[in-house]
């Protein structure tokens, strides 16, 4: 929830509703520091081989086709 933009105080409120137990914001912050450290270590790990990939991006446009308006993706 915190990663989705929910404040630590709101996470505490939700934890109490779900589990009947509070999670102080400092406890949550400490746990998140550990999680973020693990995520950063994974992101910064050396890659053992080369990986092929394709990056595609597109936009959506509204277009009129035969009298009806449709969203059309353009790559």
PDB file of N, CA, C and O in Angstrom:
ATOM      1  N   UNK A   1       0.824  -1.189   0.000  1.00  0.00           N
ATOM      2  CA  UNK A   1       0.000   0.000   0.000  1.00  0.00           C
ATOM      3  C   UNK A   1       0.864   1.247   0.000  1.00  0.00           C
ATOM      4  O   UNK A   1       0.551   2.224  -0.681  1.00  0.00           O
ATOM      5  N   UNK A   2       1.943   1.218   0.755  1.00  0.00           N
ATOM      6  CA  UNK A   2       2.827   2.375   0.846  1.00  0.00           C
ATOM      7  C   UNK A   2       3.401   2.702  -0.526  1.00  0.00           C
ATOM      8  O   UNK A   2       3.509   3.871  -0.897  1.00  0.00           O
ATOM      9  N   UNK A   3       3.771   1.666  -1.282  1.00  0.00           N
ATOM     10  CA  UNK A   3       4.333   1.878  -2.610  1.00  0.00           C
ATOM     11  C   UNK A   3       3.306   2.462  -3.560  1.00  0.00           C
ATOM     12  O   UNK A   3       3.670   3.068  -4.568  1.00  0.00           O
ATOM     13  N   UNK A   4       2.026   2.291  -3.255  1.00  0.00           N
ATOM     14  CA  UNK A   4       0.962   2.841  -4.089  1.00  0.00           C
ATOM     15  C   UNK A   4       0.592   4.257  -3.677  1.00  0.00           C
ATOM     16  O   UNK A   4      -0.376   4.814  -4.195  1.00  0.00           O
ATOM     17  N   UNK A   5       1.345   4.850  -2.754  1.00  0.00           N
ATOM     18  CA  UNK A   5       1.103   6.235  -2.379  1.00  0.00           C
ATOM     19  C   UNK A   5       0.321   6.430  -1.096  1.00  0.00           C
ATOM     20  O   UNK A   5      -0.022   7.561  -0.753  1.00  0.00           O
ATOM     21  N   UNK A   6       0.033   5.360  -0.384  1.00  0.00           N
ATOM     22  CA  UNK A   6      -0.696   5.465   0.878  1.00  0.00           C
ATOM     23  C   UNK A   6       0.300   5.837   1.973  1.00  0.00           C
ATOM     24  O   UNK A   6       1.378   5.248   2.057  1.00  0.00           O
ATOM     25  N   UNK A   7      -0.054   6.807   2.806  1.00  0.00           N
ATOM     26  CA  UNK A   7       0.866   7.248   3.854  1.00  0.00           C
ATOM     27  C   UNK A   7       1.056   6.154   4.905  1.00  0.00           C
ATOM     28  O   UNK A   7       0.231   5.251   5.040  1.00  0.00           O
ATOM     29  N   UNK A   8       2.161   6.256   5.644  1.00  0.00           N
ATOM     30  CA  UNK A   8       2.431   5.259   6.682  1.00  0.00           C
ATOM     31  C   UNK A   8       1.351   5.282   7.752  1.00  0.00           C
ATOM     32  O   UNK A   8       1.030   4.240   8.324  1.00  0.00           O
ATOM     33  N   UNK A   9       0.794   6.434   8.028  1.00  0.00           N
ATOM     34  CA  UNK A   9      -0.279   6.533   9.022  1.00  0.00           C
ATOM     35  C   UNK A   9      -1.535   5.799   8.532  1.00  0.00           C
ATOM     36  O   UNK A   9      -2.215   5.132   9.311  1.00  0.00           O
ATOM     37  N   UNK A  10      -1.832   5.930   7.238  1.00  0.00           N
ATOM     38  CA  UNK A  10      -2.991   5.225   6.684  1.00  0.00           C
ATOM     39  C   UNK A  10      -2.756   3.714   6.670  1.00  0.00           C
ATOM     40  O   UNK A  10      -3.690   2.942   6.887  1.00  0.00           O
ATOM     41  N   UNK A  11      -1.526   3.292   6.420  1.00  0.00           N
ATOM     42  CA  UNK A  11      -1.210   1.864   6.464  1.00  0.00           C
ATOM     43  C   UNK A  11      -1.456   1.328   7.866  1.00  0.00           C
ATOM     44  O   UNK A  11      -1.967   0.219   8.028  1.00  0.00           O
ATOM     45  N   UNK A  12      -1.096   2.105   8.875  1.00  0.00           N
ATOM     46  CA  UNK A  12      -1.343   1.714  10.266  1.00  0.00           C
ATOM     47  C   UNK A  12      -2.834   1.531  10.503  1.00  0.00           C
ATOM     48  O   UNK A  12      -3.242   0.559  11.139  1.00  0.00           O
ATOM     49  N   UNK A  13      -3.650   2.447  10.003  1.00  0.00           N
ATOM     50  CA  UNK A  13      -5.108   2.342  10.171  1.00  0.00           C
ATOM     51  C   UNK A  13      -5.654   1.092   9.486  1.00  0.00           C
ATOM     52  O   UNK A  13      -6.495   0.391  10.051  1.00  0.00           O
ATOM     53  N   UNK A  14      -5.185   0.813   8.286  1.00  0.00           N
ATOM     54  CA  UNK A  14      -5.648  -0.373   7.553  1.00  0.00           C
ATOM     55  C   UNK A  14      -5.197  -1.649   8.257  1.00  0.00           C
ATOM     56  O   UNK A  14      -5.966  -2.606   8.351  1.00  0.00           O
ATOM     57  N   UNK A  15      -3.959  -1.675   8.753  1.00  0.00           N
ATOM     58  CA  UNK A  15      -3.458  -2.854   9.472  1.00  0.00           C
ATOM     59  C   UNK A  15      -4.318  -3.139  10.692  1.00  0.00           C
ATOM     60  O   UNK A  15      -4.601  -4.296  11.002  1.00  0.00           O
ATOM     61  N   UNK A  16      -4.730  -2.090  11.379  1.00  0.00           N
ATOM     62  CA  UNK A  16      -5.575  -2.303  12.555  1.00  0.00           C
ATOM     63  C   UNK A  16      -6.932  -2.870  12.146  1.00  0.00           C
ATOM     64  O   UNK A  16      -7.463  -3.747  12.826  1.00  0.00           O
ATOM     65  N   UNK A  17      -7.496  -2.381  11.047  1.00  0.00           N
ATOM     66  CA  UNK A  17      -8.784  -2.908  10.581  1.00  0.00           C
ATOM     67  C   UNK A  17      -8.670  -4.368  10.147  1.00  0.00           C
ATOM     68  O   UNK A  17      -9.541  -5.180  10.459  1.00  0.00           O
ATOM     69  N   UNK A  18      -7.599  -4.701   9.429  1.00  0.00           N
ATOM     70  CA  UNK A  18      -7.455  -6.054   8.892  1.00  0.00           C
ATOM     71  C   UNK A  18      -7.048  -7.079   9.940  1.00  0.00           C
ATOM     72  O   UNK A  18      -7.609  -8.173   9.994  1.00  0.00           O
ATOM     73  N   UNK A  19      -6.071  -6.724  10.776  1.00  0.00           N
ATOM     74  CA  UNK A  19      -5.490  -7.706  11.683  1.00  0.00           C
ATOM     75  C   UNK A  19      -5.740  -7.398  13.147  1.00  0.00           C
ATOM     76  O   UNK A  19      -5.337  -8.169  14.018  1.00  0.00           O
ATOM     77  N   UNK A  20      -6.403  -6.277  13.432  1.00  0.00           N
ATOM     78  CA  UNK A  20      -6.669  -5.927  14.819  1.00  0.00           C
ATOM     79  C   UNK A  20      -5.432  -5.510  15.578  1.00  0.00           C
ATOM     80  O   UNK A  20      -5.443  -5.463  16.809  1.00  0.00           O
ATOM     81  N   UNK A  21      -4.373  -5.209  14.866  1.00  0.00           N
ATOM     82  CA  UNK A  21      -3.111  -4.828  15.495  1.00  0.00           C
ATOM     83  C   UNK A  21      -2.565  -3.610  14.769  1.00  0.00           C
ATOM     84  O   UNK A  21      -2.708  -3.480  13.553  1.00  0.00           O
ATOM     85  N   UNK A  22      -1.947  -2.734  15.518  1.00  0.00           N
ATOM     86  CA  UNK A  22      -1.408  -1.515  14.921  1.00  0.00           C
ATOM     87  C   UNK A  22       0.012  -1.756  14.409  1.00  0.00           C
ATOM     88  O   UNK A  22       0.742  -2.602  14.926  1.00  0.00           O
ATOM     89  N   UNK A  23       0.379  -1.003  13.396  1.00  0.00           N
ATOM     90  CA  UNK A  23       1.750  -1.018  12.906  1.00  0.00           C
ATOM     91  C   UNK A  23       2.242   0.422  12.951  1.00  0.00           C
ATOM     92  O   UNK A  23       1.922   1.219  12.070  1.00  0.00           O
ATOM     93  N   UNK A  24       3.008   0.750  13.960  1.00  0.00           N
ATOM     94  CA  UNK A  24       3.491   2.127  14.071  1.00  0.00           C
ATOM     95  C   UNK A  24       4.242   2.556  12.811  1.00  0.00           C
ATOM     96  O   UNK A  24       4.906   1.744  12.169  1.00  0.00           O
ATOM     97  N   UNK A  25       4.130   3.833  12.467  1.00  0.00           N
ATOM     98  CA  UNK A  25       4.750   4.321  11.238  1.00  0.00           C
ATOM     99  C   UNK A  25       6.261   4.101  11.243  1.00  0.00           C
ATOM    100  O   UNK A  25       6.847   3.874  10.185  1.00  0.00           O
ATOM    101  N   UNK A  26       6.900   4.162  12.404  1.00  0.00           N
ATOM    102  CA  UNK A  26       8.351   3.933  12.461  1.00  0.00           C
ATOM    103  C   UNK A  26       8.690   2.482  12.126  1.00  0.00           C
ATOM    104  O   UNK A  26       9.687   2.217  11.454  1.00  0.00           O
ATOM    105  N   UNK A  27       7.864   1.540  12.593  1.00  0.00           N
ATOM    106  CA  UNK A  27       8.079   0.127  12.265  1.00  0.00           C
ATOM    107  C   UNK A  27       7.958  -0.080  10.761  1.00  0.00           C
ATOM    108  O   UNK A  27       8.780  -0.764  10.152  1.00  0.00           O
ATOM    109  N   UNK A  28       6.928   0.513  10.168  1.00  0.00           N
ATOM    110  CA  UNK A  28       6.739   0.402   8.727  1.00  0.00           C
ATOM    111  C   UNK A  28       7.919   1.024   7.983  1.00  0.00           C
ATOM    112  O   UNK A  28       8.414   0.449   7.014  1.00  0.00           O
ATOM    113  N   UNK A  29       8.366   2.183   8.426  1.00  0.00           N
ATOM    114  CA  UNK A  29       9.510   2.839   7.780  1.00  0.00           C
ATOM    115  C   UNK A  29      10.756   1.969   7.858  1.00  0.00           C
ATOM    116  O   UNK A  29      11.505   1.875   6.885  1.00  0.00           O
ATOM    117  N   UNK A  30      10.989   1.329   9.005  1.00  0.00           N
ATOM    118  CA  UNK A  30      12.146   0.443   9.159  1.00  0.00           C
ATOM    119  C   UNK A  30      12.058  -0.742   8.199  1.00  0.00           C
ATOM    120  O   UNK A  30      13.048  -1.111   7.567  1.00  0.00           O
ATOM    121  N   UNK A  31      10.873  -1.335   8.094  1.00  0.00           N
ATOM    122  CA  UNK A  31      10.682  -2.474   7.190  1.00  0.00           C
ATOM    123  C   UNK A  31      10.882  -2.045   5.735  1.00  0.00           C
ATOM    124  O   UNK A  31      11.481  -2.774   4.944  1.00  0.00           O
ATOM    125  N   UNK A  32      10.381  -0.865   5.390  1.00  0.00           N
ATOM    126  CA  UNK A  32      10.525  -0.386   4.018  1.00  0.00           C
ATOM    127  C   UNK A  32      11.981  -0.111   3.669  1.00  0.00           C
ATOM    128  O   UNK A  32      12.397  -0.360   2.538  1.00  0.00           O
ATOM    129  N   UNK A  33      12.756   0.395   4.610  1.00  0.00           N
ATOM    130  CA  UNK A  33      14.183   0.615   4.365  1.00  0.00           C
ATOM    131  C   UNK A  33      14.860  -0.699   3.982  1.00  0.00           C
ATOM    132  O   UNK A  33      15.691  -0.731   3.074  1.00  0.00           O
ATOM    133  N   UNK A  34      14.506  -1.782   4.675  1.00  0.00           N
ATOM    134  CA  UNK A  34      15.077  -3.102   4.361  1.00  0.00           C
ATOM    135  C   UNK A  34      14.625  -3.564   2.978  1.00  0.00           C
ATOM    136  O   UNK A  34      15.432  -4.056   2.188  1.00  0.00           O
ATOM    137  N   UNK A  35      13.337  -3.406   2.690  1.00  0.00           N
ATOM    138  CA  UNK A  35      12.817  -3.821   1.387  1.00  0.00           C
ATOM    139  C   UNK A  35      13.477  -3.018   0.272  1.00  0.00           C
ATOM    140  O   UNK A  35      13.899  -3.585  -0.736  1.00  0.00           O
ATOM    141  N   UNK A  36      13.568  -1.702   0.448  1.00  0.00           N
ATOM    142  CA  UNK A  36      14.198  -0.867  -0.575  1.00  0.00           C
ATOM    143  C   UNK A  36      15.662  -1.235  -0.769  1.00  0.00           C
ATOM    144  O   UNK A  36      16.159  -1.197  -1.895  1.00  0.00           O
ATOM    145  N   UNK A  37      16.359  -1.588   0.296  1.00  0.00           N
ATOM    146  CA  UNK A  37      17.754  -2.014   0.179  1.00  0.00           C
ATOM    147  C   UNK A  37      17.849  -3.288  -0.661  1.00  0.00           C
ATOM    148  O   UNK A  37      18.735  -3.413  -1.506  1.00  0.00           O
ATOM    149  N   UNK A  38      16.936  -4.232  -0.428  1.00  0.00           N
ATOM    150  CA  UNK A  38      16.920  -5.471  -1.213  1.00  0.00           C
ATOM    151  C   UNK A  38      16.601  -5.188  -2.682  1.00  0.00           C
ATOM    152  O   UNK A  38      17.217  -5.768  -3.576  1.00  0.00           O
ATOM    153  N   UNK A  39      15.646  -4.302  -2.927  1.00  0.00           N
ATOM    154  CA  UNK A  39      15.276  -3.945  -4.303  1.00  0.00           C
ATOM    155  C   UNK A  39      16.449  -3.275  -5.005  1.00  0.00           C
ATOM    156  O   UNK A  39      16.757  -3.603  -6.151  1.00  0.00           O
ATOM    157  N   UNK A  40      17.105  -2.338  -4.324  1.00  0.00           N
ATOM    158  CA  UNK A  40      18.258  -1.657  -4.918  1.00  0.00           C
ATOM    159  C   UNK A  40      19.384  -2.633  -5.231  1.00  0.00           C
ATOM    160  O   UNK A  40      20.025  -2.524  -6.276  1.00  0.00           O
ATOM    161  N   UNK A  41      19.630  -3.583  -4.338  1.00  0.00           N
ATOM    162  CA  UNK A  41      20.674  -4.586  -4.585  1.00  0.00           C
ATOM    163  C   UNK A  41      20.334  -5.414  -5.824  1.00  0.00           C
ATOM    164  O   UNK A  41      21.220  -5.727  -6.619  1.00  0.00           O
ATOM    165  N   UNK A  42      19.066  -5.769  -5.992  1.00  0.00           N
ATOM    166  CA  UNK A  42      18.644  -6.542  -7.163  1.00  0.00           C
ATOM    167  C   UNK A  42      18.795  -5.712  -8.431  1.00  0.00           C
ATOM    168  O   UNK A  42      19.267  -6.218  -9.450  1.00  0.00           O
ATOM    169  N   UNK A  43      18.401  -4.448  -8.379  1.00  0.00           N
ATOM    170  CA  UNK A  43      18.509  -3.579  -9.554  1.00  0.00           C
ATOM    171  C   UNK A  43      19.953  -3.350  -9.973  1.00  0.00           C
ATOM    172  O   UNK A  43      20.234  -3.201 -11.163  1.00  0.00           O
ATOM    173  N   UNK A  44      20.866  -3.320  -9.020  1.00  0.00           N
ATOM    174  CA  UNK A  44      22.259  -3.005  -9.308  1.00  0.00           C
ATOM    175  C   UNK A  44      23.134  -4.246  -9.490  1.00  0.00           C
ATOM    176  O   UNK A  44      24.349  -4.123  -9.641  1.00  0.00           O
ATOM    177  N   UNK A  45      22.534  -5.437  -9.478  1.00  0.00           N
ATOM    178  CA  UNK A  45      23.316  -6.658  -9.627  1.00  0.00           C
ATOM    179  C   UNK A  45      23.912  -6.703 -11.037  1.00  0.00           C
ATOM    180  O   UNK A  45      23.328  -6.163 -11.976  1.00  0.00           O
ATOM    181  N   UNK A  46      25.056  -7.337 -11.182  1.00  0.00           N
ATOM    182  CA  UNK A  46      25.635  -7.474 -12.526  1.00  0.00           C
ATOM    183  C   UNK A  46      24.842  -8.507 -13.332  1.00  0.00           C
ATOM    184  O   UNK A  46      24.419  -9.533 -12.799  1.00  0.00           O
ATOM    185  N   UNK A  47      24.652  -8.226 -14.595  1.00  0.00           N
ATOM    186  CA  UNK A  47      23.973  -9.177 -15.475  1.00  0.00           C
ATOM    187  C   UNK A  47      25.011 -10.150 -16.015  1.00  0.00           C
ATOM    188  O   UNK A  47      26.111  -9.749 -16.394  1.00  0.00           O
ATOM    189  N   UNK A  48      24.659 -11.417 -16.048  1.00  0.00           N
ATOM    190  CA  UNK A  48      25.611 -12.448 -16.431  1.00  0.00           C
ATOM    191  C   UNK A  48      25.670 -12.669 -17.936  1.00  0.00           C
ATOM    192  O   UNK A  48      26.593 -13.312 -18.436  1.00  0.00           O
ATOM    193  N   UNK A  49      24.703 -12.145 -18.648  1.00  0.00           N
ATOM    194  CA  UNK A  49      24.697 -12.306 -20.099  1.00  0.00           C
ATOM    195  C   UNK A  49      23.955 -11.131 -20.712  1.00  0.00           C
ATOM    196  O   UNK A  49      23.400 -10.297 -19.996  1.00  0.00           O
ATOM    197  N   UNK A  50      23.945 -11.066 -22.036  1.00  0.00           N
ATOM    198  CA  UNK A  50      23.189 -10.028 -22.717  1.00  0.00           C
ATOM    199  C   UNK A  50      21.772 -10.529 -22.953  1.00  0.00           C
ATOM    200  O   UNK A  50      21.563 -11.708 -23.237  1.00  0.00           O
ATOM    201  N   UNK A  51      20.807  -9.638 -22.836  1.00  0.00           N
ATOM    202  CA  UNK A  51      19.408  -9.983 -23.025  1.00  0.00           C
ATOM    203  C   UNK A  51      18.846  -9.160 -24.177  1.00  0.00           C
ATOM    204  O   UNK A  51      18.973  -7.936 -24.201  1.00  0.00           O
ATOM    205  N   UNK A  52      18.232  -9.836 -25.115  1.00  0.00           N
ATOM    206  CA  UNK A  52      17.580  -9.131 -26.221  1.00  0.00           C
ATOM    207  C   UNK A  52      16.220  -8.627 -25.752  1.00  0.00           C
ATOM    208  O   UNK A  52      15.504  -9.325 -25.035  1.00  0.00           O
ATOM    209  N   UNK A  53      15.876  -7.430 -26.156  1.00  0.00           N
ATOM    210  CA  UNK A  53      14.576  -6.888 -25.789  1.00  0.00           C
ATOM    211  C   UNK A  53      14.119  -5.905 -26.854  1.00  0.00           C
ATOM    212  O   UNK A  53      14.924  -5.401 -27.636  1.00  0.00           O
ATOM    213  N   UNK A  54      12.843  -5.643 -26.876  1.00  0.00           N
ATOM    214  CA  UNK A  54      12.249  -4.655 -27.766  1.00  0.00           C
ATOM    215  C   UNK A  54      11.460  -3.696 -26.900  1.00  0.00           C
ATOM    216  O   UNK A  54      10.619  -4.114 -26.104  1.00  0.00           O
ATOM    217  N   UNK A  55      11.730  -2.419 -27.056  1.00  0.00           N
ATOM    218  CA  UNK A  55      10.996  -1.393 -26.318  1.00  0.00           C
ATOM    219  C   UNK A  55      10.042  -0.733 -27.292  1.00  0.00           C
ATOM    220  O   UNK A  55      10.463  -0.209 -28.324  1.00  0.00           O
ATOM    221  N   UNK A  56       8.757  -0.756 -26.969  1.00  0.00           N
ATOM    222  CA  UNK A  56       7.748  -0.159 -27.843  1.00  0.00           C
ATOM    223  C   UNK A  56       6.958   0.869 -27.058  1.00  0.00           C
ATOM    224  O   UNK A  56       6.674   0.691 -25.874  1.00  0.00           O
ATOM    225  N   UNK A  57       6.616   1.925 -27.728  1.00  0.00           N
ATOM    226  CA  UNK A  57       5.820   2.974 -27.111  1.00  0.00           C
ATOM    227  C   UNK A  57       4.733   3.350 -28.104  1.00  0.00           C
ATOM    228  O   UNK A  57       4.912   3.194 -29.312  1.00  0.00           O
ATOM    229  N   UNK A  58       3.642   3.829 -27.617  1.00  0.00           N
ATOM    230  CA  UNK A  58       2.555   4.197 -28.509  1.00  0.00           C
ATOM    231  C   UNK A  58       1.690   5.282 -27.911  1.00  0.00           C
ATOM    232  O   UNK A  58       1.842   5.657 -26.748  1.00  0.00           O
ATOM    233  N   UNK A  59       0.789   5.774 -28.721  1.00  0.00           N
ATOM    234  CA  UNK A  59      -0.171   6.781 -28.271  1.00  0.00           C
ATOM    235  C   UNK A  59      -1.563   6.346 -28.712  1.00  0.00           C
ATOM    236  O   UNK A  59      -1.720   5.578 -29.661  1.00  0.00           O
ATOM    237  N   UNK A  60      -2.554   6.845 -28.012  1.00  0.00           N
ATOM    238  CA  UNK A  60      -3.943   6.560 -28.359  1.00  0.00           C
ATOM    239  C   UNK A  60      -4.557   7.800 -28.990  1.00  0.00           C
ATOM    240  O   UNK A  60      -4.418   8.906 -28.466  1.00  0.00           O
ATOM    241  N   UNK A  61      -5.238   7.612 -30.120  1.00  0.00           N
ATOM    242  CA  UNK A  61      -5.942   8.702 -30.794  1.00  0.00           C
ATOM    243  C   UNK A  61      -7.392   8.291 -30.991  1.00  0.00           C
ATOM    244  O   UNK A  61      -7.693   7.126 -31.251  1.00  0.00           O
ATOM    245  N   UNK A  62      -8.288   9.270 -30.863  1.00  0.00           N
ATOM    246  CA  UNK A  62      -9.696   9.011 -31.189  1.00  0.00           C
ATOM    247  C   UNK A  62      -9.867   9.239 -32.683  1.00  0.00           C
ATOM    248  O   UNK A  62      -9.499  10.291 -33.206  1.00  0.00           O
ATOM    249  N   UNK A  63     -10.423   8.257 -33.360  1.00  0.00           N
ATOM    250  CA  UNK A  63     -10.630   8.355 -34.797  1.00  0.00           C
ATOM    251  C   UNK A  63     -12.063   7.966 -35.131  1.00  0.00           C
ATOM    252  O   UNK A  63     -12.670   7.107 -34.491  1.00  0.00           O
ATOM    253  N   UNK A  64     -12.572   8.624 -36.147  1.00  0.00           N
ATOM    254  CA  UNK A  64     -13.930   8.340 -36.606  1.00  0.00           C
ATOM    255  C   UNK A  64     -13.842   7.358 -37.772  1.00  0.00           C
ATOM    256  O   UNK A  64     -13.254   7.656 -38.811  1.00  0.00           O
ATOM    257  N   UNK A  65     -14.433   6.189 -37.579  1.00  0.00           N
ATOM    258  CA  UNK A  65     -14.450   5.159 -38.609  1.00  0.00           C
ATOM    259  C   UNK A  65     -15.902   4.851 -38.954  1.00  0.00           C
ATOM    260  O   UNK A  65     -16.616   4.237 -38.161  1.00  0.00           O
ATOM    261  N   UNK A  66     -16.327   5.267 -40.113  1.00  0.00           N
ATOM    262  CA  UNK A  66     -17.681   4.951 -40.561  1.00  0.00           C
ATOM    263  C   UNK A  66     -18.765   5.476 -39.636  1.00  0.00           C
ATOM    264  O   UNK A  66     -19.785   4.816 -39.442  1.00  0.00           O
ATOM    265  N   UNK A  67     -18.557   6.657 -39.061  1.00  0.00           N
ATOM    266  CA  UNK A  67     -19.574   7.265 -38.211  1.00  0.00           C
ATOM    267  C   UNK A  67     -19.433   6.974 -36.731  1.00  0.00           C
ATOM    268  O   UNK A  67     -20.104   7.617 -35.924  1.00  0.00           O
ATOM    269  N   UNK A  68     -18.591   6.036 -36.340  1.00  0.00           N
ATOM    270  CA  UNK A  68     -18.389   5.772 -34.913  1.00  0.00           C
ATOM    271  C   UNK A  68     -16.972   6.187 -34.512  1.00  0.00           C
ATOM    272  O   UNK A  68     -16.021   6.043 -35.281  1.00  0.00           O
ATOM    273  N   UNK A  69     -16.859   6.702 -33.294  1.00  0.00           N
ATOM    274  CA  UNK A  69     -15.564   7.144 -32.789  1.00  0.00           C
ATOM    275  C   UNK A  69     -14.938   6.006 -31.991  1.00  0.00           C
ATOM    276  O   UNK A  69     -15.571   5.437 -31.102  1.00  0.00           O
ATOM    277  N   UNK A  70     -13.688   5.680 -32.317  1.00  0.00           N
ATOM    278  CA  UNK A  70     -12.975   4.607 -31.629  1.00  0.00           C
ATOM    279  C   UNK A  70     -11.598   5.090 -31.205  1.00  0.00           C
ATOM    280  O   UNK A  70     -11.012   5.964 -31.844  1.00  0.00           O
ATOM    281  N   UNK A  71     -11.088   4.518 -30.128  1.00  0.00           N
ATOM    282  CA  UNK A  71      -9.706   4.761 -29.727  1.00  0.00           C
ATOM    283  C   UNK A  71      -8.811   3.831 -30.531  1.00  0.00           C
ATOM    284  O   UNK A  71      -9.045   2.624 -30.588  1.00  0.00           O
ATOM    285  N   UNK A  72      -7.785   4.402 -31.151  1.00  0.00           N
ATOM    286  CA  UNK A  72      -6.867   3.626 -31.978  1.00  0.00           C
ATOM    287  C   UNK A  72      -5.456   3.838 -31.445  1.00  0.00           C
ATOM    288  O   UNK A  72      -5.032   4.972 -31.228  1.00  0.00           O
ATOM    289  N   UNK A  73      -4.734   2.745 -31.237  1.00  0.00           N
ATOM    290  CA  UNK A  73      -3.347   2.878 -30.776  1.00  0.00           C
ATOM    291  C   UNK A  73      -2.421   2.964 -31.978  1.00  0.00           C
ATOM    292  O   UNK A  73      -2.593   2.260 -32.973  1.00  0.00           O
ATOM    293  N   UNK A  74      -1.436   3.844 -31.859  1.00  0.00           N
ATOM    294  CA  UNK A  74      -0.443   4.023 -32.914  1.00  0.00           C
ATOM    295  C   UNK A  74       0.922   3.785 -32.292  1.00  0.00           C
ATOM    296  O   UNK A  74       1.287   4.451 -31.323  1.00  0.00           O
ATOM    297  N   UNK A  75       1.676   2.843 -32.837  1.00  0.00           N
ATOM    298  CA  UNK A  75       3.014   2.553 -32.315  1.00  0.00           C
ATOM    299  C   UNK A  75       4.047   3.378 -33.036  1.00  0.00           C
ATOM    300  O   UNK A  75       5.237   3.275 -32.738  1.00  0.00           O
TER     301      UNK A  75
END
